[in-house]
Each structure stands twice: as C-alpha cells, then as structure tokens.
Amino acid sequence: MKVGIIGCGCVSGKHLPELAKIPEAQVVAFCDLDIAKAEAAAKQYGTPDAKCYTDYHELLADPEIDNVRVLTWNPTHCEITVAALRAGKHVLCEKPMALTEAEAQMMIDAAKEAGKVLTIGYQHRYDPDVQYSKSVVDAGELGDIYFAKARVLWQRKMPVWRNLCMAEHGGGSFIDIGTHALDTVLWLMDNYKPKYVSATMYHAFGNRPDCGNVFGKWEKGSIDVEDSGFAFLVMENGATILFETAYTLNTSEETNSIQYMLCGTRAGIDNFGEVLKMTGDDHDMLYVKTPKLAQGGVSYVSAGGGTTAGCEEHNFLAATQGKAELTVKPEQAAVVVKILEGIYASAKSGKPYYFE
C-alpha cells in the first residue's frame, strides 16, 4: 500500500512511527508548505525514492498512491480531503473532521461518490478503558444512559507551538482537545441525535503571556481562541451531557487524558481519577468495581502494536482492503462537528442553540 502524507508537522509524529511498523505500508510521498519538514520526514520514514512536495495537488496526481493522511490545519481538512477522495485515494483525516456540518457532509458525499474509505483520527476509541466501557455498554449492563460527562481539563498547557487563532486553527480547547472527549462519549452512548446545547467559553489567559505554562510563553495578543469552555448538551431522547474543556484552568482536577462518566438506569461507569470504575447495586448492596486493564492479553491493543495510534492505522488500512469495518465512521465524526458548531454559535449568541 502506497501512502502519502499531507502535513508534516507535529501531528505527523502520531502517524509516521506507526506506519513504519507496518511492512505492507510504504510511505512514498510527503507534502508540507515548509519543504524542509517534508524532507526531514521523508528521510526518517519514507522509502528511498520518496518524493517531497509543497503543493498537495502534485502529491494527489501520483496514481501509485492509494491512501493519504490529511494532517494539516483544521480549516483545510475539507478542501484537501475532498480533493484526495476525488483523486481516487482513501483518506484518514485528523480531527476535527471539519469546521462546519456542511463541510463534513461534503467530505462524506465525496467519499461515497468516489467509492473510497474515509475515517477521522479519533484514536481514543482504542484506549483500553474505552474499549472495556464500550463492551459493558453494548452488553446492556448500564441500562438506559441518561446522564454523561465528557471532559479534558488542563491546568497550564496552552499549546503555543500551534497557530492559536481562529483563522488558522478554527477554535481553541473545544475543537482541539475537547473533540476527543465528546466523540468518545457519543460513541459509548451510541447517541448521535442532539436536540440543543447551551455553552460558554472564556479567554482568561490569552492576554497573560507571563503566566506559568508547561509549554512556555506566548506573545501577547497572538491567541484569540478560547482557553476553556463548558457546554450543557441535551439529546433528542432526553439524555444530558456535560462537556468541559480547558487548555488553562485554575483547577486541581487536571486530567492527563480524556475523561468520561456514563450513568444509566442499571449501573454507571467512569474513568475519573485515571482509574476505570463501575458502580451500581447487587442484591440490595452498592458496589464499586475496578477492572484490571493492565493485565495484558488484550487483542485490540496488541493488534495495533500496543498503541492506540497503531490500532487506528491498522483498522484504516484493513478497511481500505475490505478486511475490516471502520471503527470511526465519518457520519459519526460529522455529528461531533455539528455539535461543536452549535457550541460556538451558542457561546457567541449567549443563547441555547437548537439543532434542526
């Protein structure tokens, strides 16, 4: 399988090491606006004759390339993905899928018209705790899930190496890190029908380049996206989701990864405190049980070389060959975009946003 990489920045560091572990996947082309980045990636991960480009159209014109990774700025995902699909390539596009529901639908339509596979980079679905939780939910052990939480809260992790402005990034913590938590909860609940959302967002640290930050300082006035945001989401079936996200927040409840809580009529499950716990009652007695997820022998992790990104790559490549069903379907990722679009609209207007 001949692979092309479009976007050789920091996100490519998630995909390229995993592709290098898959013998049948040969990375033959690299594209970046900065040719030096493309050449550096090609030298480390490409085939001996790998080509480098600054124009993605030239990469897509190569008939030998059958699948690509779109790892570029968020506002360009739709344009490049649609072009790649129309050029006859299967596409793994990084999250978020797009900035608007209309763009996401254009990508879905292009994939269907081309008869090609399209997926989105929500690798946290392969986290061992998420996989376990999904098996519990699908078995009906939680009953009807009517309340959930999705959150990623960082105390001081403003990602200053990115272009944190709306024009180049499309949003802040909601669309960047929060999107993973929202996708995970919707997938676990298998609930993709939002009714309305009410949201707030804050720019409390953008003009404070002198504050402590794990990733260093930034130039005053260079950040115009939200550094934190909070949403109250109600689904058509009445289920409620509280959605919290922050690059920077004065909190002691900092999360290392995504966190979620699902509360059903029979039991609940959450990974708060970085440990998965299931709660409920049994023979009139309350219980809290903690599965031993680190005991090994878990097929969905070992199949991907032990990493969630590896699982993502294996699933996508197998799907392009008709050997597996996609874990992340574009129609699901499009609902995440739809909700995020509603969140930004609600925060801007100060009113609830109702989905059609």
C-alpha positions in Angstrom: 0.0 0.0 0.0 1.4 3.3 -1.1 0.9 6.1 1.4 1.1 9.9 1.0 1.4 12.3 3.9 -0.1 15.8 3.6 1.1 17.9 6.5 4.4 17.0 8.2 4.1 19.0 11.4 3.7 17.7 14.9 0.6 15.6 14.2 2.5 13.5 11.7 4.6 12.3 14.7 1.5 10.3 15.8 1.1 8.5 12.4 4.5 8.0 10.9 6.1 5.9 13.7 3.1 3.6 13.5 3.2 3.3 9.7 6.9 2.4 9.9 5.9 -0.7 11.9 3.6 -1.9 9.1 5.7 -3.7 6.4 3.0 -3.6 3.7 2.5 0.2 4.1 5.2 2.2 2.2 5.2 6.0 2.7 6.2 7.2 -0.7 5.3 10.9 -0.7 5.4 13.8 1.8 3.9 17.3 1.4 4.2 20.4 3.6 4.2 24.1 2.9 7.7 24.0 4.6 9.7 21.8 2.3 12.3 21.2 5.0 9.7 19.5 7.2 8.7 17.2 4.3 12.3 16.4 3.5 13.0 15.6 7.2 10.0 13.3 7.5 10.9 11.6 4.2 14.5 11.0 5.3 13.3 9.3 8.5 10.2 7.5 7.5 10.0 7.4 3.7 11.1 4.9 1.1 14.5 5.6 -0.5 12.8 7.2 -3.5 10.1 9.1 -1.6 9.1 12.4 -3.2 8.6 15.7 -1.4 6.1 18.5 -2.4 4.8 21.8 -1.2 1.6 21.5 -3.3 -0.7 18.7 -2.2 -2.2 18.6 -5.7 1.1 17.3 -7.1 1.1 14.5 -4.5 -2.5 13.6 -5.3 -1.6 13.4 -9.0 0.6 10.3 -8.4 -1.5 7.3 -9.5 0.6 4.9 -7.4 -0.6 6.5 -4.1 -3.7 4.7 -2.9 -4.2 6.3 0.6 -3.3 9.5 2.3 -3.2 11.2 5.7 -4.6 14.7 5.9 -2.7 16.2 8.9 -3.0 19.9 8.1 -4.6 23.0 9.8 -8.2 22.4 10.7 -9.7 24.9 8.2 -8.1 23.0 5.3 -9.4 19.5 6.2 -12.4 19.6 4.0 -10.7 21.1 0.9 -7.8 18.7 0.9 -9.9 15.6 1.9 -12.4 16.2 -0.9 -9.6 16.7 -3.4 -7.9 13.5 -2.3 -11.1 11.4 -2.5 -11.9 12.7 -5.9 -8.3 11.8 -6.9 -9.1 8.2 -6.0 -7.4 8.0 -2.6 -8.6 6.5 0.6 -8.3 9.2 3.4 -7.5 9.2 7.1 -8.1 12.8 8.1 -7.1 14.1 11.5 -9.7 15.5 13.9 -11.7 17.6 13.9 -13.3 16.4 10.7 -14.2 19.9 9.6 -15.3 23.3 11.0 -18.9 23.1 9.9 -21.6 20.4 9.4 -21.8 21.5 5.7 -18.1 20.8 5.2 -18.3 17.4 6.9 -21.2 16.5 4.6 -19.2 17.4 1.6 -16.5 15.0 2.7 -19.0 12.2 3.2 -20.6 12.8 -0.2 -17.1 12.8 -1.9 -16.2 9.5 -0.3 -19.5 7.9 -1.4 -19.2 9.3 -4.9 -15.6 8.0 -5.2 -16.3 4.7 -3.5 -13.3 5.3 -1.2 -12.8 4.9 2.6 -12.9 8.0 4.8 -12.2 8.0 8.5 -11.3 10.5 11.1 -8.4 10.4 13.7 -10.3 9.7 16.9 -7.7 7.2 18.3 -9.0 7.4 21.9 -11.7 4.9 21.0 -8.9 2.4 21.2 -7.9 3.3 24.8 -8.2 0.1 26.8 -10.7 1.6 29.3 -12.8 3.0 26.5 -12.9 -0.4 24.7 -13.9 -2.1 28.0 -16.6 0.5 28.7 -17.9 0.0 25.2 -18.3 -3.7 25.7 -20.1 -3.0 29.0 -22.5 -0.6 27.4 -23.1 -2.8 24.3 -24.0 -5.7 26.7 -26.7 -3.5 28.2 -25.1 -3.6 31.7 -25.7 0.1 32.3 -29.3 0.1 31.2 -30.5 3.4 29.5 -27.8 6.0 29.7 -29.5 9.3 30.7 -26.5 11.4 32.0 -22.9 11.7 31.0 -19.8 13.9 31.4 -17.1 14.4 28.9 -14.0 16.5 29.8 -10.4 17.3 29.2 -9.1 19.8 31.8 -5.5 21.1 31.8 -4.2 23.4 34.4 -1.5 25.1 32.3 -0.9 23.5 28.9 -1.5 26.3 26.3 -0.1 24.7 23.1 1.9 27.7 22.0 3.6 25.8 19.1 0.3 25.9 17.2 -1.3 28.8 15.4 -3.8 29.6 18.1 -6.0 32.0 16.1 -9.4 31.4 14.6 -8.2 31.9 11.1 -5.6 29.1 11.2 -7.0 26.8 13.9 -10.7 27.3 13.8 -11.1 27.3 17.5 -9.5 26.5 20.8 -9.8 23.9 23.5 -13.3 22.8 22.5 -12.4 21.9 18.9 -8.8 20.8 19.6 -8.7 18.6 22.8 -12.4 18.5 23.8 -13.4 17.0 20.5 -11.8 13.7 21.6 -13.8 13.5 24.8 -17.1 14.4 23.0 -16.5 11.8 20.3 -15.8 9.1 22.9 -18.9 9.8 24.9 -21.2 9.9 21.9 -19.7 6.6 20.7 -20.0 4.9 24.0 -23.6 6.0 24.3 -24.3 5.3 20.6 -26.3 8.5 20.7 -25.9 10.9 17.7 -29.1 12.9 17.9 -28.5 16.3 19.6 -31.5 18.5 20.5 -30.0 21.7 21.8 -26.8 23.0 23.5 -26.0 25.9 25.8 -22.4 26.9 26.0 -19.9 29.4 27.4 -16.3 29.9 26.6 -13.5 32.1 28.1 -10.4 33.9 27.1 -9.0 34.2 30.5 -5.3 33.6 29.7 -4.8 34.7 26.1 -3.5 38.1 27.2 -1.4 36.8 30.0 1.8 35.5 28.4 3.6 35.9 31.7 1.6 33.2 33.5 3.1 29.8 34.1 2.7 27.4 31.2 4.1 23.9 30.7 4.8 24.7 27.0 6.3 28.1 27.5 5.3 31.7 26.9 3.5 33.3 24.0 3.3 36.7 22.5 0.6 38.9 24.0 -2.3 39.2 21.6 -1.4 36.2 19.5 -4.1 34.0 20.9 -7.8 34.7 20.0 -9.3 31.3 20.6 -11.0 30.1 23.9 -8.7 28.7 26.5 -11.6 27.0 28.3 -15.3 26.2 27.6 -18.3 24.5 29.1 -21.4 23.1 27.5 -24.8 21.7 28.5 -25.9 19.3 25.8 -29.4 17.7 25.6 -30.1 14.9 23.2 -33.4 14.1 21.5 -34.1 11.2 23.8 -33.7 13.4 26.9 -30.1 12.3 27.8 -27.9 15.1 29.2 -24.1 15.5 28.6 -22.0 18.0 30.5 -18.9 18.9 28.4 -15.9 20.6 29.9 -12.6 21.5 28.3 -9.6 23.7 29.0 -6.1 24.4 28.0 -5.6 26.5 31.0 -7.8 26.5 34.2 -7.1 27.1 37.8 -8.1 23.6 38.9 -6.7 20.7 40.9 -8.7 18.2 38.8 -6.3 18.3 35.9 -6.7 15.3 33.5 -3.9 13.5 31.7 -6.2 12.3 29.0 -9.9 12.3 28.2 -12.3 11.6 31.0 -15.9 10.4 30.8 -18.8 9.4 33.1 -21.8 7.4 32.0 -24.8 7.0 34.3 -27.5 4.5 33.4 -30.6 3.1 34.9 -28.8 -0.1 36.0 -25.2 1.0 36.6 -22.6 3.6 35.9 -19.0 3.7 34.7 -16.3 6.4 34.7 -12.6 6.9 34.4 -12.3 9.9 36.8 -9.2 9.8 38.8 -7.5 8.0 35.9 -8.9 4.6 37.1 -11.9 3.0 35.5 -14.7 2.2 38.0 -18.1 0.7 37.6 -20.8 1.4 40.1 -24.2 0.0 40.9 -26.1 -2.2 43.2 -26.2 -6.0 43.5 -28.5 -7.9 45.9 -29.5 -4.7 47.6 -25.9 -3.8 48.2 -23.9 -1.0 46.5 -20.7 -1.8 44.7 -17.7 -0.2 43.1 -15.5 -2.5 41.0 -12.3 -1.7 39.2 -11.3 -3.9 36.2 -7.6 -4.7 35.9 -7.0 -3.3 32.4 -3.2 -3.6 32.7 -3.1 -7.3 32.9 -2.3 -7.7 29.2 -3.6 -10.1 26.6 -6.0 -7.6 25.1 -6.4 -8.3 21.4 -7.4 -4.8 20.3 -4.2 -3.3 21.7 -1.8 -6.0 20.7 -3.2 -5.9 17.1 -2.1 -2.3 16.8 1.4 -2.8 18.1 0.5 -1.8 21.6 -0.6 1.8 20.8 -4.0 3.4 20.1 -2.5 5.2 17.1 -1.3 1.8 15.8 -4.8 0.4 16.2 -6.1 3.3 14.2 -3.7 2.7 11.3 -4.3 -1.0 11.3 -8.1 -0.5 11.2 -8.0 2.1 8.5 -5.7 0.1 6.2 -7.7 -3.1 6.7 -10.9 -1.2 5.9 -9.4 0.0 2.6 -8.8 -3.6 1.7 -12.3 -4.7 2.7 -10.9 -6.7 5.6 -12.5 -4.8 8.5 -15.3 -2.4 9.4 -14.3 1.1 10.2 -14.2 1.9 13.9 -14.6 5.7 13.3 -17.3 6.2 10.7 -17.4 9.7 9.0 -21.1 10.0 9.7 -20.3 9.8 13.4 -17.5 12.3 13.2 -19.8 14.7 11.3 -22.2 14.8 14.3 -19.2 15.9 16.5 -18.7 18.7 14.1 -22.4 19.6 14.2 -22.4 19.8 18.0 -19.1 21.8 18.1 -20.6 24.2 15.5 -23.6 24.6 17.8 -21.4 25.2 20.8 -19.6 28.0 19.2 -22.9 29.5 18.0 -24.4 29.3 21.5 -21.3 30.8 23.2 -21.3 33.7 20.7 -25.0 34.5 21.0 -25.4 33.8 24.7 -28.4 31.7 24.0 -29.1 27.9 23.6 -28.6 26.6 20.1 -31.3 24.3 18.7 -30.3 21.7 16.2 -32.6 21.1 13.2 
